[in-house]
Amino acid sequence: MTVVAESIILPERRGTAGRLSDFFWRHPHVLLAVLLGPPLLWLGVVYLGSLFALLLQSFFSIDDFSGLINYEFTLATYRQLLSEANLDIIIRTISMAAAVTLVSALIAFPIAYYAARYARGKWKVLFYLGVMLPLWSSYLVKIYAWKLILAKEGILTWFFERLNLLWLLDAWLSLPVVGGNSLSVSYTGTFIVFVYVWMPFMILPIQAALERVPSNLIEASSDLGGTPAQTFRYVLFPLALPGIVAGSIFTFSLTLGDYIIPQIIGSSRLFIGQAVYAQQGTAGNIPLAAAFTVVPIVIMGLYLWMAKRMGAFDAL
Amino acid sequence: MRSEKSNRAPLGLKVAAAAGLAFMHVPILLIFLYAFTTEEKSYQFPPPDLTTQWFAVAWDRPDVWAALTLSVKVASIATAVALVLGTLCAAAVSQTRFFGRETISLLVILPIALPGIITGIALRSAFSMADIPFSFWTIVLGHATFCIVVVYNNAVARFRRISGSLIEASMDLGADGFQTFRYVILPNIGTALLAGGMLAFALSFDEVIVTTFTAGQQSTLPIWMLEELIRPRQRPVTNVVAMIVVVVTFLPILGAYYLTRDGDQIAGAGK
């Protein structure tokens, strides 16, 4: 008996590595701590710590005369945040983010639907790379490309001229809110670039959601007499919605915080990102800058909570 | 008959999908055209003539080289840090069960889910509070923070596909934990890590928003580009650099795709 038992239960391992391995096997919690420790230290302490310190600063205020930070708990900075000029910035940014999200979904849906349902084999790979390459290519280069396109002497003006539609472009630019001196200094320009830069993030989540829709569901709908429009409205769209919401997390959040696109292509009126940048940089008002960053954090928190309830995370 | 009909896309859908893809690609292709234009002062279209002289001019610019070298260095170190931390995190989340597991995924995603400006300003105010001077290492720290998620996502997806019985079998055959990692786990997750590392490199190489907050006087290639975008001084050189950046970021993306496309046929999958 004892001989059998001895040969089943291996002897203890020799050497440091062997003993360490045995130790980890007996104490899985220690192994877990070793695995999780470094990333938790980095993200939990360095990153969350900085984030928390920033949020804390929003409860301080700045002394109007000396320009120094007054380290006393106050809500004065938040009162300042809700002043008319700052509310304007917040509303402008949120409307822009909502518009960008909506139009991105409209452009992304056909691409995602075609890739999910009709593209096969080689075409599927081409579609995937066709989405991934623009998505990952340089952010600044993409903005630069649009600076070339939207410039007064650029390709878009040339194109409208060729079609003898220059009057249409001029008429659009003379409109009150969306217009401006040229496309590159108007909201229209800002909007186009936002859509261009963030729209690719919408395609893959929608595609993932659509790929899970069995094709016989669509056939069943048309067998039961549903027109293509009805099939889309009552079968396809509800099933794709979690994917759309998942994609909109990116388009919405990224538009909310961006300060480079409106700075390079846009009018002089500020967005939240630009306001944060200006407050912490030239103005030196870190408390107000911190209070401004609370806005996208709160909005995204609500947004993520809603998205989670709609099951959008399963589509990511 | 019916199946044949349903396998053909309606014309409207084809046109919409093709137009969408064209919208995504034409602006990038234009960058390639502008790199060869002879026009120096404006963004005139169509270009009056084509030339390759700007490539030589860009090649001789020391500031471009300095920015490029710094970007490559930062991206390499940030990727290395992200590889270690991301893999550790992925291993812990996928191989063990513990309280707060869901929170870890959220924590990892947070630096990229929150707008870059928030990450940037939070790190900047933390550095100034702790009296850390801005340097090469502050840039790396910022980049590694948001690169972890890319490695983590790739590694977690692959860990999920590795069958637990493979690891048990290795242990049963007498391998210790380190041997199992070296000979069983690493070969299985290797390509996923390489792909994650390439994407992390591309992400760091291109990052500008966090960098503007965590860099002191140094300028990475994106910072150099941003300055040219705000105050254009040398348009032809910027055109050439933009084209090179496009080509350089395409390579890791294609590489990452080819490394992960066969991920489904991994040993022990589907068990």
Chai-1 contact restraints between the chains, C-beta under 6 A:
chainA,res_idxA,chainB,res_idxB,connection_type,confidence,min_distance_angstrom,max_distance_angstrom,comment,restraint_id
A,R13,B,D176,contact,1.0,0.0,6.0,A-B,restraint_1
A,A17,B,F178,contact,1.0,0.0,6.0,A-B,restraint_2
A,G18,B,D176,contact,1.0,0.0,6.0,A-B,restraint_3
A,S21,B,D176,contact,1.0,0.0,6.0,A-B,restraint_4
A,S21,B,G177,contact,1.0,0.0,6.0,A-B,restraint_5
A,S21,B,F178,contact,1.0,0.0,6.0,A-B,restraint_6
A,F24,B,G177,contact,1.0,0.0,6.0,A-B,restraint_7
A,L32,B,A92,contact,1.0,0.0,6.0,A-B,restraint_8
A,L32,B,T96,contact,1.0,0.0,6.0,A-B,restraint_9
A,L35,B,L88,contact,1.0,0.0,6.0,A-B,restraint_10
A,L35,B,A91,contact,1.0,0.0,6.0,A-B,restraint_11
A,L35,B,A92,contact,1.0,0.0,6.0,A-B,restraint_12
A,L36,B,A92,contact,1.0,0.0,6.0,A-B,restraint_13
A,P38,B,L85,contact,1.0,0.0,6.0,A-B,restraint_14
A,P38,B,L88,contact,1.0,0.0,6.0,A-B,restraint_15
A,P39,B,L85,contact,1.0,0.0,6.0,A-B,restraint_16
A,P39,B,L88,contact,1.0,0.0,6.0,A-B,restraint_17
A,P39,B,C89,contact,1.0,0.0,6.0,A-B,restraint_18
A,W42,B,L85,contact,1.0,0.0,6.0,A-B,restraint_19
A,L43,B,L107,contact,1.0,0.0,6.0,A-B,restraint_20
A,Y47,B,T145,contact,1.0,0.0,6.0,A-B,restraint_21
A,S50,B,A122,contact,1.0,0.0,6.0,A-B,restraint_22
A,S50,B,L123,contact,1.0,0.0,6.0,A-B,restraint_23
A,S50,B,A126,contact,1.0,0.0,6.0,A-B,restraint_24
A,L51,B,A122,contact,1.0,0.0,6.0,A-B,restraint_25
A,A53,B,A126,contact,1.0,0.0,6.0,A-B,restraint_26
A,L54,B,A122,contact,1.0,0.0,6.0,A-B,restraint_27
A,L54,B,S125,contact,1.0,0.0,6.0,A-B,restraint_28
A,I107,B,G20,contact,1.0,0.0,6.0,A-B,restraint_29
A,P110,B,L13,contact,1.0,0.0,6.0,A-B,restraint_30
A,P110,B,A16,contact,1.0,0.0,6.0,A-B,restraint_31
A,P110,B,A17,contact,1.0,0.0,6.0,A-B,restraint_32
A,P110,B,G20,contact,1.0,0.0,6.0,A-B,restraint_33
A,I111,B,A17,contact,1.0,0.0,6.0,A-B,restraint_34
A,I111,B,G20,contact,1.0,0.0,6.0,A-B,restraint_35
A,Y114,B,L13,contact,1.0,0.0,6.0,A-B,restraint_36
A,Y114,B,A17,contact,1.0,0.0,6.0,A-B,restraint_37
A,Y118,B,A9,contact,1.0,0.0,6.0,A-B,restraint_38
A,G130,B,L21,contact,1.0,0.0,6.0,A-B,restraint_39
A,M132,B,I253,contact,1.0,0.0,6.0,A-B,restraint_40
A,P134,B,M24,contact,1.0,0.0,6.0,A-B,restraint_41
A,W136,B,A202,contact,1.0,0.0,6.0,A-B,restraint_42
A,W136,B,I253,contact,1.0,0.0,6.0,A-B,restraint_43
A,S137,B,V246,contact,1.0,0.0,6.0,A-B,restraint_44
A,S137,B,T249,contact,1.0,0.0,6.0,A-B,restraint_45
A,S138,B,D206,contact,1.0,0.0,6.0,A-B,restraint_46
A,S138,B,V245,contact,1.0,0.0,6.0,A-B,restraint_47
A,S138,B,T249,contact,1.0,0.0,6.0,A-B,restraint_48
A,Y139,B,D206,contact,1.0,0.0,6.0,A-B,restraint_49
A,L140,B,V208,contact,1.0,0.0,6.0,A-B,restraint_50
A,L140,B,P222,contact,1.0,0.0,6.0,A-B,restraint_51
A,L140,B,M225,contact,1.0,0.0,6.0,A-B,restraint_52
A,V141,B,A242,contact,1.0,0.0,6.0,A-B,restraint_53
A,V141,B,V245,contact,1.0,0.0,6.0,A-B,restraint_54
A,V141,B,V246,contact,1.0,0.0,6.0,A-B,restraint_55
A,Y144,B,A242,contact,1.0,0.0,6.0,A-B,restraint_56
A,A145,B,P27,contact,1.0,0.0,6.0,A-B,restraint_57
A,A145,B,L30,contact,1.0,0.0,6.0,A-B,restraint_58
A,A145,B,I31,contact,1.0,0.0,6.0,A-B,restraint_59
A,L148,B,Y34,contact,1.0,0.0,6.0,A-B,restraint_60
A,L148,B,Y43,contact,1.0,0.0,6.0,A-B,restraint_61
A,A151,B,Y43,contact,1.0,0.0,6.0,A-B,restraint_62
A,E153,B,S42,contact,1.0,0.0,6.0,A-B,restraint_63
A,E153,B,Y43,contact,1.0,0.0,6.0,A-B,restraint_64
A,E153,B,Q44,contact,1.0,0.0,6.0,A-B,restraint_65
A,G154,B,Y43,contact,1.0,0.0,6.0,A-B,restraint_66
A,G154,B,F45,contact,1.0,0.0,6.0,A-B,restraint_67
A,I155,B,F45,contact,1.0,0.0,6.0,A-B,restraint_68
A,W158,B,F45,contact,1.0,0.0,6.0,A-B,restraint_69
A,L256,B,P115,contact,1.0,0.0,6.0,A-B,restraint_70
A,G257,B,P115,contact,1.0,0.0,6.0,A-B,restraint_71
A,G257,B,I117,contact,1.0,0.0,6.0,A-B,restraint_72
A,Y259,B,I117,contact,1.0,0.0,6.0,A-B,restraint_73
A,I264,B,L229,contact,1.0,0.0,6.0,A-B,restraint_74
A,G273,B,I117,contact,1.0,0.0,6.0,A-B,restraint_75
A,V276,B,I117,contact,1.0,0.0,6.0,A-B,restraint_76
A,Q280,B,I121,contact,1.0,0.0,6.0,A-B,restraint_77
A,T293,B,I118,contact,1.0,0.0,6.0,A-B,restraint_78
A,P296,B,P115,contact,1.0,0.0,6.0,A-B,restraint_79
